[in-house]
């Protein structure tokens, strides 16, 4: 991976003076952070480079920020050979990480540089560092990058002039997270003109030529964020409706199961009834029809047998032949059956060949008694 030099800037804020020495102190200044930044290289090309948390906040990088030179502008790497001319102050030894930022304290000792800071001619800090470029692209915090800065080692912190036109509204606060930095051109000897714009709820420093583009992107992002929020609301509504429909479907499925079970039960009952009907038909209907035919042979085809029992039809047949004077009151079914049977061949009933049964008494056989009474009835006896 190629090794290059880079320069990042943050504003000087809340500085103090030592009453005894007159030195200028800036406490707890954010000098670097995890972010994606656009750099304008010496050939004029642009590249989005990422300082990933595992690189910029590593122990080695944090340690490299301690006890380093403070310079008046960037003049390349500071070494022992040029420190006599370049050293205008130093960083403290309390480099540390807060969130995704690297913090340290700054002490400036050079009276000329202190005067420029007080007058406002120079009001930003810019770290100079060495890094190895890894041409691996990706995305960090929603921003795409073309390469990753690896093995970041801070060499110095420079005090640089504020932007020529864009820093009337300066970044306020502890975070330099959204500051966009550029690499100074060694050929031109100056930095790109920048502006501070409000985007995504915070002030950010951008190249002057990119102000309109950033503003439009921020508006587009706000519109898209609203669309996303609307879609999320629609999704939640649809999910709620889906859950309700699913509940209704489950209830309907349960009712359908219950209805099917009831239908199955009714079908089983119907099958049982059909079996019983078939059995009754086999056992009784034919006999019933046979009886009706026999009764009609005595009473005529116009006979209405509906609603009448077998006993009623047999009595009607007997009375049709023997007259209504025949009394079957309190007579048994056996007696009625015997009377009906004798209608089939009445001419053969001319007497009783067997022994004369007892006409009275509780001990008389009921069938024999019935034939005895009927025999006398057909003979015209009483």
Secondary structure, 3 states (H helix, E strand, C coil): CEEEEEEEEEECCCEEECCCCCCEEEEEEEEEECEEEEEECCCCCEEEEEECHHHHCCHHHHHHCCCCEEEECCCCCCCCCCHHHHCCEEECCCCEEECCEEEEEEEECCHHHHHHHHHCCEEEEEEEEEEEEECCCEEECCEEECEEEEEEEEEEEEEEECCCCECCCCCCCCCCCCCCCCCCCCCCCCCCCEEEEEECCEEEEEEHHHHHHHHHHHHHHHHHHHHHHHHHHHHHHHHHHHHHHHHHHHHHHHHHHHHHHHHHHHHHHHHHHHHHHHHHHHHHHHHHHHHHHHHHHHHCCCCCCCCCCHHHHHHHHHHHHHCCCCCCCCCCHHHHHHHHHCCCCHHHCCCCCCCCCCCCCCCCCHHHHHHHHHHHHHCCCC
